[in-house]
Amino acid sequence: MRLAPRQYRYLEALGIEVYQTRVRQDVKETGLTPVCGHENMQVTGSGLPQAGPGPEVVPGAAEAIATRQGDRVTHDWEALQREVAGCRLCPLHEGRTQTVFGVGDVNADLMLIGEAPGAEEDRRGEPFVGRAGKLLDAMLQALGLARQQVFIANILKCRPPNNRDPRPEEVLACENYLAQQINTVKPRLILALGRVAAQNLLKTETPIGKMRGKRFQYGDPPVPVVVTYHPAYLLRSPREKRKSWQDLQLAMTIYKEQT
Ligand code: URA
């Protein structure tokens, strides 16, 4: 199986080392992008021991996501945007510069859900635009996806002061907005980014380490959910990037099962 050059570049940008145990002579000589097979490719987080066979790149998943954009009904979308923009359901509205509704393709097959806006997001009105957002973009690009091809939202639409965790009453106040977003976008797969997103979306207190690598579901009809680490956590703990790459591959495998 072949890693596209852009995937290779972004894996490198993520700090995920991709190498071959058996490098063909012609590749060595020409410097062309390596052809990576399941049996001879390993993907590691920087600094981690390089043990065991690497995960398989899911062929065609990104292309399938990119091309399957149907004519889904979005009639309530603008009304929802207006409602969120004027929301005063919890005290967080007092400290916000603006609400952060979400960004991307309303018909996206992949929906990413984070925690809440930070300072930069509050200022710009768009989720994941700070340092964590740059890493998220790189993660998406490793899958061959641009942020315009997915939909990115948060559990909360307003920034909690000092980036503290969302409070239960704030989550409750915002819950219906996210539910409506998911019902409208109708993604084939949701990727929950980090503990707060995963626990609030799935209504559980299970630690994130125990949620990774599994398939959950949200809503009715059920949308499959995969949980991975928050990009901000990955910035603090780069050794976990290897696991996040495995999570992304699990997400793509489950996504492909939906087609
Ligand atoms: N972290 C989040 O969870 N969401 C954002 O939009 C930005 C940072």
Boltz pocket constraint, residues with backbone or C-beta under 6 A from the ligand:
constraints:
  - pocket:
      binder: B
      contacts: [[A, 114], [A, 115], [A, 116], [A, 117], [A, 118], [A, 121], [A, 126], [A, 127], [A, 128], [A, 129], [A, 132], [A, 153], [A, 154], [A, 193], [A, 232]]
      max_distance: 6.0
